[in-house]
Amino acid sequence: MSSALVLLLLAPVAMANINEGGVSGEGTYGETTDRVVTNAGFMVIAFFPLLIFVLSMLQWRLDKRRDARKAAAKARRTNVDWQGGW
């Protein structure tokens, strides 16, 4: 477990481009400009409301299924045909 953590922490250093003078600080994406950082920030800002919306829709659908299942069980309990034995 600790070796995996060490490898994960050292991976960015291993992936950095190295030029003649040493480490350039440039990763696999390329040069990090203000525009790249701004666009990444906008992506993060758009991601979280979208995630909340998708998870809310999933929860709404699951609640709807649960309520339908409860209503069907109640209808079966009150139906005379399903009561009793033979």
Biopython code that builds the backbone (N, CA, C, O; Angstrom):
import numpy as np
from Bio.PDB.StructureBuilder import StructureBuilder

atoms = [
    (1, "MET", "N", (0.827, -1.191, 0.000)),
    (1, "MET", "CA", (0.000, 0.000, 0.000)),
    (1, "MET", "C", (0.872, 1.254, 0.000)),
    (1, "MET", "O", (0.622, 2.187, -0.763)),
    (2, "SER", "N", (1.891, 1.274, 0.855)),
    (2, "SER", "CA", (2.743, 2.454, 0.918)),
    (2, "SER", "C", (3.578, 2.596, -0.355)),
    (2, "SER", "O", (3.880, 3.715, -0.770)),
    (3, "SER", "N", (3.953, 1.483, -0.976)),
    (3, "SER", "CA", (4.719, 1.582, -2.221)),
    (3, "SER", "C", (3.858, 2.162, -3.337)),
    (3, "SER", "O", (4.361, 2.904, -4.180)),
    (4, "ALA", "N", (2.563, 1.831, -3.351)),
    (4, "ALA", "CA", (1.670, 2.410, -4.347)),
    (4, "ALA", "C", (1.526, 3.912, -4.123)),
    (4, "ALA", "O", (1.476, 4.677, -5.086)),
    (5, "LEU", "N", (1.460, 4.334, -2.889)),
    (5, "LEU", "CA", (1.363, 5.755, -2.579)),
    (5, "LEU", "C", (2.621, 6.498, -3.028)),
    (5, "LEU", "O", (2.532, 7.590, -3.590)),
    (6, "VAL", "N", (3.769, 5.916, -2.786)),
    (6, "VAL", "CA", (5.032, 6.537, -3.205)),
    (6, "VAL", "C", (5.087, 6.643, -4.723)),
    (6, "VAL", "O", (5.513, 7.666, -5.259)),
    (7, "LEU", "N", (4.660, 5.594, -5.419)),
    (7, "LEU", "CA", (4.660, 5.631, -6.885)),
    (7, "LEU", "C", (3.697, 6.694, -7.412)),
    (7, "LEU", "O", (4.004, 7.382, -8.385)),
    (8, "LEU", "N", (2.546, 6.827, -6.780)),
    (8, "LEU", "CA", (1.595, 7.848, -7.208)),
    (8, "LEU", "C", (2.137, 9.253, -6.973)),
    (8, "LEU", "O", (1.890, 10.158, -7.770)),
    (9, "LEU", "N", (2.870, 9.435, -5.889)),
    (9, "LEU", "CA", (3.424, 10.758, -5.599)),
    (9, "LEU", "C", (4.591, 11.098, -6.523)),
    (9, "LEU", "O", (4.804, 12.267, -6.842)),
    (10, "LEU", "N", (5.336, 10.104, -6.950)),
    (10, "LEU", "CA", (6.496, 10.350, -7.799)),
    (10, "LEU", "C", (6.165, 10.327, -9.292)),
    (10, "LEU", "O", (7.011, 10.699, -10.104)),
    (11, "ALA", "N", (4.984, 9.910, -9.669)),
    (11, "ALA", "CA", (4.619, 9.805, -11.081)),
    (11, "ALA", "C", (4.701, 11.148, -11.819)),
    (11, "ALA", "O", (5.220, 11.172, -12.935)),
    (12, "PRO", "N", (4.217, 12.274, -11.255)),
    (12, "PRO", "CA", (4.326, 13.533, -11.986)),
    (12, "PRO", "C", (5.781, 13.933, -12.275)),
    (12, "PRO", "O", (6.068, 14.510, -13.324)),
    (13, "VAL", "N", (6.670, 13.637, -11.373)),
    (13, "VAL", "CA", (8.082, 13.967, -11.580)),
    (13, "VAL", "C", (8.644, 13.130, -12.724)),
    (13, "VAL", "O", (9.413, 13.634, -13.543)),
    (14, "ALA", "N", (8.270, 11.872, -12.783)),
    (14, "ALA", "CA", (8.765, 10.989, -13.831)),
    (14, "ALA", "C", (8.213, 11.375, -15.189)),
    (14, "ALA", "O", (8.872, 11.160, -16.206)),
    (15, "MET", "N", (7.023, 11.937, -15.224)),
    (15, "MET", "CA", (6.393, 12.276, -16.502)),
    (15, "MET", "C", (6.824, 13.651, -17.036)),
    (15, "MET", "O", (6.523, 13.977, -18.184)),
    (16, "ALA", "N", (7.503, 14.439, -16.251)),
    (16, "ALA", "CA", (7.911, 15.775, -16.677)),
    (16, "ALA", "C", (8.979, 15.683, -17.766)),
    (16, "ALA", "O", (9.846, 14.809, -17.743)),
    (17, "ASN", "N", (8.891, 16.611, -18.720)),
    (17, "ASN", "CA", (9.897, 16.663, -19.787)),
    (17, "ASN", "C", (11.209, 17.200, -19.236)),
    (17, "ASN", "O", (11.228, 18.139, -18.440)),
    (18, "ILE", "N", (12.283, 16.603, -19.664)),
    (18, "ILE", "CA", (13.603, 17.055, -19.223)),
    (18, "ILE", "C", (14.360, 17.558, -20.446)),
    (18, "ILE", "O", (14.476, 16.852, -21.448)),
    (19, "ASN", "N", (14.877, 18.787, -20.358)),
    (19, "ASN", "CA", (15.683, 19.334, -21.450)),
    (19, "ASN", "C", (17.154, 19.326, -21.040)),
    (19, "ASN", "O", (17.497, 18.807, -19.978)),
    (20, "GLU", "N", (18.031, 19.901, -21.879)),
    (20, "GLU", "CA", (19.468, 19.872, -21.595)),
    (20, "GLU", "C", (19.813, 20.557, -20.277)),
    (20, "GLU", "O", (20.718, 20.124, -19.564)),
    (21, "GLY", "N", (19.097, 21.612, -19.961)),
    (21, "GLY", "CA", (19.414, 22.383, -18.766)),
    (21, "GLY", "C", (18.812, 21.812, -17.496)),
    (21, "GLY", "O", (19.059, 22.334, -16.409)),
    (22, "GLY", "N", (18.044, 20.775, -17.609)),
    (22, "GLY", "CA", (17.406, 20.197, -16.419)),
    (22, "GLY", "C", (15.921, 20.033, -16.663)),
    (22, "GLY", "O", (15.492, 19.826, -17.797)),
    (23, "VAL", "N", (15.156, 20.123, -15.628)),
    (23, "VAL", "CA", (13.715, 19.921, -15.726)),
    (23, "VAL", "C", (13.065, 21.214, -16.201)),
    (23, "VAL", "O", (13.297, 22.283, -15.636)),
    (24, "SER", "N", (12.252, 21.105, -17.244)),
    (24, "SER", "CA", (11.582, 22.298, -17.769)),
    (24, "SER", "C", (10.305, 22.614, -17.021)),
    (24, "SER", "O", (9.786, 23.724, -17.132)),
    (25, "GLY", "N", (9.785, 21.657, -16.259)),
    (25, "GLY", "CA", (8.548, 21.876, -15.535)),
    (25, "GLY", "C", (7.316, 21.684, -16.392)),
    (25, "GLY", "O", (6.197, 21.941, -15.948)),
    (26, "GLU", "N", (7.515, 21.238, -17.607)),
    (26, "GLU", "CA", (6.410, 21.055, -18.532)),
    (26, "GLU", "C", (5.951, 19.602, -18.461)),
    (26, "GLU", "O", (6.762, 18.687, -18.604)),
    (27, "GLY", "N", (4.669, 19.390, -18.243)),
    (27, "GLY", "CA", (4.137, 18.039, -18.133)),
    (27, "GLY", "C", (3.772, 17.464, -19.484)),
    (27, "GLY", "O", (4.201, 17.971, -20.521)),
    (28, "THR", "N", (2.986, 16.413, -19.473)),
    (28, "THR", "CA", (2.607, 15.754, -20.712)),
    (28, "THR", "C", (1.627, 16.579, -21.525)),
    (28, "THR", "O", (1.557, 16.411, -22.742)),
    (29, "TYR", "N", (0.860, 17.477, -20.886)),
    (29, "TYR", "CA", (-0.110, 18.297, -21.605)),
    (29, "TYR", "C", (0.575, 19.352, -22.463)),
    (29, "TYR", "O", (0.116, 19.651, -23.565)),
    (30, "GLY", "N", (1.630, 19.897, -21.981)),
    (30, "GLY", "CA", (2.325, 20.973, -22.686)),
    (30, "GLY", "C", (2.508, 22.165, -21.775)),
    (30, "GLY", "O", (2.416, 22.057, -20.552)),
    (31, "GLU", "N", (2.769, 23.304, -22.392)),
    (31, "GLU", "CA", (2.996, 24.513, -21.611)),
    (31, "GLU", "C", (1.695, 24.952, -20.936)),
    (31, "GLU", "O", (0.628, 24.948, -21.550)),
    (32, "THR", "N", (1.805, 25.326, -19.674)),
    (32, "THR", "CA", (0.646, 25.780, -18.920)),
    (32, "THR", "C", (0.593, 27.297, -18.987)),
    (32, "THR", "O", (1.407, 27.999, -18.386)),
    (33, "THR", "N", (-0.391, 27.782, -19.737)),
    (33, "THR", "CA", (-0.573, 29.228, -19.877)),
    (33, "THR", "C", (-1.772, 29.666, -19.044)),
    (33, "THR", "O", (-2.475, 28.837, -18.466)),
    (34, "ASP", "N", (-1.997, 30.974, -18.989)),
    (34, "ASP", "CA", (-3.148, 31.498, -18.259)),
    (34, "ASP", "C", (-4.450, 30.978, -18.856)),
    (34, "ASP", "O", (-5.400, 30.686, -18.131)),
    (35, "ARG", "N", (-4.487, 30.864, -20.163)),
    (35, "ARG", "CA", (-5.699, 30.380, -20.827)),
    (35, "ARG", "C", (-5.997, 28.929, -20.446)),
    (35, "ARG", "O", (-7.155, 28.577, -20.222)),
    (36, "VAL", "N", (-4.973, 28.093, -20.372)),
    (36, "VAL", "CA", (-5.155, 26.693, -19.997)),
    (36, "VAL", "C", (-5.677, 26.587, -18.570)),
    (36, "VAL", "O", (-6.589, 25.807, -18.293)),
    (37, "VAL", "N", (-5.104, 27.365, -17.674)),
    (37, "VAL", "CA", (-5.532, 27.334, -16.273)),
    (37, "VAL", "C", (-6.963, 27.847, -16.146)),
    (37, "VAL", "O", (-7.752, 27.276, -15.394)),
    (38, "THR", "N", (-7.312, 28.903, -16.859)),
    (38, "THR", "CA", (-8.663, 29.457, -16.816)),
    (38, "THR", "C", (-9.676, 28.444, -17.338)),
    (38, "THR", "O", (-10.728, 28.241, -16.731)),
    (39, "ASN", "N", (-9.361, 27.814, -18.455)),
    (39, "ASN", "CA", (-10.283, 26.816, -19.011)),
    (39, "ASN", "C", (-10.442, 25.620, -18.076)),
    (39, "ASN", "O", (-11.540, 25.077, -17.956)),
    (40, "ALA", "N", (-9.379, 25.207, -17.421)),
    (40, "ALA", "CA", (-9.475, 24.113, -16.454)),
    (40, "ALA", "C", (-10.369, 24.520, -15.281)),
    (40, "ALA", "O", (-11.159, 23.713, -14.789)),
    (41, "GLY", "N", (-10.244, 25.761, -14.841)),
    (41, "GLY", "CA", (-11.108, 26.255, -13.764)),
    (41, "GLY", "C", (-12.573, 26.274, -14.173)),
    (41, "GLY", "O", (-13.446, 25.907, -13.387)),
    (42, "PHE", "N", (-12.842, 26.703, -15.407)),
    (42, "PHE", "CA", (-14.223, 26.694, -15.892)),
    (42, "PHE", "C", (-14.770, 25.273, -15.977)),
    (42, "PHE", "O", (-15.948, 25.041, -15.706)),
    (43, "MET", "N", (-13.920, 24.329, -16.351)),
    (43, "MET", "CA", (-14.364, 22.932, -16.404)),
    (43, "MET", "C", (-14.723, 22.417, -15.014)),
    (43, "MET", "O", (-15.700, 21.687, -14.847)),
    (44, "VAL", "N", (-13.928, 22.802, -14.022)),
    (44, "VAL", "CA", (-14.221, 22.383, -12.643)),
    (44, "VAL", "C", (-15.521, 23.036, -12.171)),
    (44, "VAL", "O", (-16.340, 22.388, -11.520)),
    (45, "ILE", "N", (-15.708, 24.299, -12.494)),
    (45, "ILE", "CA", (-16.930, 25.004, -12.098)),
    (45, "ILE", "C", (-18.152, 24.366, -12.749)),
    (45, "ILE", "O", (-19.200, 24.267, -12.112)),
    (46, "ALA", "N", (-18.042, 23.932, -13.996)),
    (46, "ALA", "CA", (-19.172, 23.309, -14.690)),
    (46, "ALA", "C", (-19.391, 21.871, -14.237)),
    (46, "ALA", "O", (-20.521, 21.386, -14.280)),
    (47, "PHE", "N", (-18.346, 21.181, -13.805)),
    (47, "PHE", "CA", (-18.447, 19.770, -13.452)),
    (47, "PHE", "C", (-19.311, 19.539, -12.219)),
    (47, "PHE", "O", (-20.157, 18.645, -12.226)),
    (48, "PHE", "N", (-19.121, 20.315, -11.170)),
    (48, "PHE", "CA", (-19.808, 20.029, -9.912)),
    (48, "PHE", "C", (-21.315, 20.254, -9.989)),
    (48, "PHE", "O", (-22.058, 19.399, -9.507)),
    (49, "PRO", "N", (-21.819, 21.357, -10.569)),
    (49, "PRO", "CA", (-23.283, 21.454, -10.717)),
    (49, "PRO", "C", (-23.849, 20.347, -11.610)),
    (49, "PRO", "O", (-24.949, 19.854, -11.361)),
    (50, "LEU", "N", (-23.111, 19.958, -12.639)),
    (50, "LEU", "CA", (-23.565, 18.875, -13.499)),
    (50, "LEU", "C", (-23.614, 17.556, -12.727)),
    (50, "LEU", "O", (-24.559, 16.782, -12.879)),
    (51, "LEU", "N", (-22.611, 17.303, -11.910)),
    (51, "LEU", "CA", (-22.589, 16.099, -11.079)),
    (51, "LEU", "C", (-23.765, 16.092, -10.108)),
    (51, "LEU", "O", (-24.421, 15.064, -9.941)),
    (52, "ILE", "N", (-24.037, 17.222, -9.469)),
    (52, "ILE", "CA", (-25.153, 17.324, -8.531)),
    (52, "ILE", "C", (-26.473, 17.081, -9.254)),
    (52, "ILE", "O", (-27.352, 16.401, -8.724)),
    (53, "PHE", "N", (-26.620, 17.628, -10.456)),
    (53, "PHE", "CA", (-27.847, 17.438, -11.225)),
    (53, "PHE", "C", (-28.050, 15.969, -11.585)),
    (53, "PHE", "O", (-29.147, 15.437, -11.416)),
    (54, "VAL", "N", (-27.007, 15.313, -12.078)),
    (54, "VAL", "CA", (-27.119, 13.908, -12.478)),
    (54, "VAL", "C", (-27.438, 13.023, -11.270)),
    (54, "VAL", "O", (-28.299, 12.147, -11.354)),
    (55, "LEU", "N", (-26.763, 13.243, -10.170)),
    (55, "LEU", "CA", (-27.028, 12.438, -8.978)),
    (55, "LEU", "C", (-28.423, 12.708, -8.411)),
    (55, "LEU", "O", (-29.060, 11.796, -7.885)),
    (56, "SER", "N", (-28.905, 13.952, -8.513)),
    (56, "SER", "CA", (-30.259, 14.273, -8.060)),
    (56, "SER", "C", (-31.309, 13.582, -8.927)),
    (56, "SER", "O", (-32.313, 13.087, -8.415)),
    (57, "MET", "N", (-31.078, 13.549, -10.226)),
    (57, "MET", "CA", (-32.009, 12.862, -11.125)),
    (57, "MET", "C", (-32.016, 11.357, -10.847)),
    (57, "MET", "O", (-33.069, 10.721, -10.895)),
    (58, "LEU", "N", (-30.860, 10.800, -10.562)),
    (58, "LEU", "CA", (-30.780, 9.387, -10.211)),
    (58, "LEU", "C", (-31.542, 9.107, -8.920)),
    (58, "LEU", "O", (-32.295, 8.136, -8.842)),
    (59, "GLN", "N", (-31.354, 9.944, -7.918)),
    (59, "GLN", "CA", (-32.058, 9.770, -6.647)),
    (59, "GLN", "C", (-33.563, 9.912, -6.838)),
    (59, "GLN", "O", (-34.329, 9.153, -6.245)),
    (60, "TRP", "N", (-34.001, 10.864, -7.651)),
    (60, "TRP", "CA", (-35.419, 11.069, -7.916)),
    (60, "TRP", "C", (-36.022, 9.825, -8.564)),
    (60, "TRP", "O", (-37.111, 9.390, -8.190)),
    (61, "ARG", "N", (-35.312, 9.256, -9.532)),
    (61, "ARG", "CA", (-35.803, 8.062, -10.225)),
    (61, "ARG", "C", (-35.882, 6.864, -9.267)),
    (61, "ARG", "O", (-36.846, 6.099, -9.308)),
    (62, "LEU", "N", (-34.879, 6.704, -8.415)),
    (62, "LEU", "CA", (-34.900, 5.606, -7.452)),
    (62, "LEU", "C", (-36.026, 5.778, -6.431)),
    (62, "LEU", "O", (-36.659, 4.798, -6.039)),
    (63, "ASP", "N", (-36.279, 7.010, -6.001)),
    (63, "ASP", "CA", (-37.387, 7.272, -5.075)),
    (63, "ASP", "C", (-38.726, 6.963, -5.738)),
    (63, "ASP", "O", (-39.633, 6.426, -5.103)),
    (64, "LYS", "N", (-38.839, 7.303, -7.013)),
    (64, "LYS", "CA", (-40.064, 7.038, -7.762)),
    (64, "LYS", "C", (-40.316, 5.530, -7.857)),
    (64, "LYS", "O", (-41.453, 5.082, -7.703)),
    (65, "ARG", "N", (-39.275, 4.757, -8.108)),
    (65, "ARG", "CA", (-39.401, 3.296, -8.163)),
    (65, "ARG", "C", (-39.784, 2.738, -6.795)),
    (65, "ARG", "O", (-40.627, 1.846, -6.701)),
    (66, "ARG", "N", (-39.169, 3.259, -5.742)),
    (66, "ARG", "CA", (-39.476, 2.776, -4.390)),
    (66, "ARG", "C", (-40.936, 3.055, -4.038)),
    (66, "ARG", "O", (-41.619, 2.198, -3.477)),
    (67, "ASP", "N", (-41.413, 4.270, -4.373)),
    (67, "ASP", "CA", (-42.801, 4.614, -4.070)),
    (67, "ASP", "C", (-43.768, 3.739, -4.855)),
    (67, "ASP", "O", (-44.806, 3.340, -4.327)),
    (68, "ALA", "N", (-43.447, 3.438, -6.098)),
    (68, "ALA", "CA", (-44.311, 2.566, -6.902)),
    (68, "ALA", "C", (-44.329, 1.153, -6.330)),
    (68, "ALA", "O", (-45.373, 0.502, -6.310)),
    (69, "ARG", "N", (-43.182, 0.681, -5.868)),
    (69, "ARG", "CA", (-43.103, -0.650, -5.267)),
    (69, "ARG", "C", (-43.926, -0.707, -3.972)),
    (69, "ARG", "O", (-44.603, -1.702, -3.713)),
    (70, "LYS", "N", (-43.871, 0.348, -3.167)),
    (70, "LYS", "CA", (-44.648, 0.393, -1.923)),
    (70, "LYS", "C", (-46.146, 0.447, -2.218)),
    (70, "LYS", "O", (-46.935, -0.198, -1.528)),
    (71, "ALA", "N", (-46.541, 1.211, -3.235)),
    (71, "ALA", "CA", (-47.955, 1.304, -3.597)),
    (71, "ALA", "C", (-48.465, -0.036, -4.118)),
    (71, "ALA", "O", (-49.597, -0.424, -3.827)),
    (72, "ALA", "N", (-47.646, -0.742, -4.881)),
    (72, "ALA", "CA", (-48.062, -2.055, -5.388)),
    (72, "ALA", "C", (-48.201, -3.051, -4.243)),
    (72, "ALA", "O", (-49.126, -3.864, -4.247)),
    (73, "ALA", "N", (-47.308, -3.005, -3.271)),
    (73, "ALA", "CA", (-47.394, -3.912, -2.125)),
    (73, "ALA", "C", (-48.645, -3.607, -1.306)),
    (73, "ALA", "O", (-49.310, -4.521, -0.817)),
    (74, "LYS", "N", (-48.959, -2.345, -1.159)),
    (74, "LYS", "CA", (-50.165, -1.965, -0.408)),
    (74, "LYS", "C", (-51.420, -2.413, -1.149)),
    (74, "LYS", "O", (-52.380, -2.878, -0.535)),
    (75, "ALA", "N", (-51.404, -2.269, -2.473)),
    (75, "ALA", "CA", (-52.554, -2.711, -3.260)),
    (75, "ALA", "C", (-52.730, -4.223, -3.169)),
    (75, "ALA", "O", (-53.861, -4.709, -3.123)),
    (76, "ARG", "N", (-51.638, -4.970, -3.141)),
    (76, "ARG", "CA", (-51.731, -6.422, -3.001)),
    (76, "ARG", "C", (-52.269, -6.814, -1.632)),
    (76, "ARG", "O", (-53.028, -7.776, -1.514)),
    (77, "ARG", "N", (-51.881, -6.075, -0.598)),
    (77, "ARG", "CA", (-52.360, -6.386, 0.758)),
    (77, "ARG", "C", (-53.860, -6.139, 0.890)),
    (77, "ARG", "O", (-54.544, -6.881, 1.596)),
    (78, "THR", "N", (-54.378, -5.119, 0.230)),
    (78, "THR", "CA", (-55.797, -4.781, 0.366)),
    (78, "THR", "C", (-56.676, -5.543, -0.614)),
    (78, "THR", "O", (-57.897, -5.543, -0.458)),
    (79, "ASN", "N", (-56.101, -6.187, -1.610)),
    (79, "ASN", "CA", (-56.871, -6.927, -2.600)),
    (79, "ASN", "C", (-57.344, -8.244, -1.983)),
    (79, "ASN", "O", (-56.545, -8.995, -1.425)),
    (80, "VAL", "N", (-58.647, -8.520, -2.087)),
    (80, "VAL", "CA", (-59.241, -9.699, -1.483)),
    (80, "VAL", "C", (-58.735, -10.971, -2.158)),
    (80, "VAL", "O", (-58.595, -12.001, -1.499)),
    (81, "ASP", "N", (-58.461, -10.917, -3.458)),
    (81, "ASP", "CA", (-58.019, -12.106, -4.186)),
    (81, "ASP", "C", (-56.704, -12.647, -3.648)),
    (81, "ASP", "O", (-56.449, -13.847, -3.744)),
    (82, "TRP", "N", (-55.865, -11.787, -3.083)),
    (82, "TRP", "CA", (-54.552, -12.219, -2.607)),
    (82, "TRP", "C", (-54.553, -12.549, -1.122)),
    (82, "TRP", "O", (-53.506, -12.896, -0.576)),
    (83, "GLN", "N", (-55.688, -12.452, -0.459)),
    (83, "GLN", "CA", (-55.754, -12.723, 0.970)),
    (83, "GLN", "C", (-56.189, -14.159, 1.209)),
    (83, "GLN", "O", (-56.894, -14.752, 0.392)),
    (84, "GLY", "N", (-55.776, -14.689, 2.299)),
    (84, "GLY", "CA", (-56.206, -16.027, 2.683)),
    (84, "GLY", "C", (-55.402, -17.114, 2.000)),
    (84, "GLY", "O", (-54.369, -16.862, 1.380)),
    (85, "GLY", "N", (-55.891, -18.291, 2.129)),
    (85, "GLY", "CA", (-55.193, -19.447, 1.567)),
    (85, "GLY", "C", (-55.950, -19.995, 0.379)),
    (85, "GLY", "O", (-56.237, -19.283, -0.583)),
    (86, "TRP", "N", (-56.269, -21.279, 0.468)),
    (86, "TRP", "CA", (-56.941, -21.965, -0.634)),
    (86, "TRP", "C", (-58.342, -21.472, -0.676)),
    (86, "TRP", "O", (-59.122, -21.903, -1.525)),
]
sb = StructureBuilder()
sb.init_structure("model")
sb.init_model(0)
sb.init_chain("A")
sb.init_seg("    ")
for serial, (resi, resn, name, xyz) in enumerate(atoms, 1):
    if name == "N":
        sb.init_residue(resn, " ", resi, " ")
    sb.init_atom(name, np.array(xyz, "f"), 0.0, 1.0, " ", f" {name:<3s}", serial, name[0])
structure = sb.get_structure()
